[in-house]
Amino acid sequence: MEDYTGFGQSPPSINEDSDQMEMEIGNPGPSNPPAGPAAPTRRRGGRLPGPSVVLTKIEPLTAVVLDSDGDSWVRPQSLSPAAASNLSTRNRDMARSKKTWKKYARIVHKNETHGGHCIQCEVISHAAHLCGLNGANNACAKCVKSRRPCGKLIELEGEQAIGWLPLAEELREGIAWQDAATWVSPS
């Protein structure tokens, strides 16, 4: 049997029931420095490595709108055809557009339904930090200024959905709830 004591190692132990040999390493010698935990290498963009998710295009989420009282979510079919079509087109475009589908898929994958910012600011503007819904159920200032519908990711009956938000009451005074001008600031 070989002598391992001069190398700072214990002799190998052999398990009689196994074909494998186990070796315990004692104090490392000068040519064998202790191996510490390797510092994680940052990815491009400063992110630490983590489990990667393969993104694929997903179907647009179910879309709902706040009812006229602002109490519950209803299907957009109760809106005027122009309003329902506009909201449906925006949802579909976010999910399928060459520029936005990846961000849309990431948001859906994260399942952040807390409502802190609108999905349009994150997907289209890539600036969720500039958007603040503050729990309100009205369109954010960025979407109003950009004249686009404002929606947030919500959970409805255990499923994710996009909840489209109306303009604030003072911006839609005298406009019927079903009209497109309730959901998108007129030009």
Buried (B, 14 or more C-beta within 10 A) or exposed (E): EEEBEEBEBEEEEEEEEEEEEEEEEEEEEEEEEEEEEEEEEEEEEEEEEEEEEEBEEEEBBBBBBBEEEEEEBEEBEEBBEBBBEBBBEBBEBBBBBEEBBBBBBEBBEEEBBEBBBBBBBBBBBEEBEEBBBEEEBBBBBBBBEBEBBBBBBBEBEEEBBBBBBBBBEEBBEEBEBBBBBBBBBEE
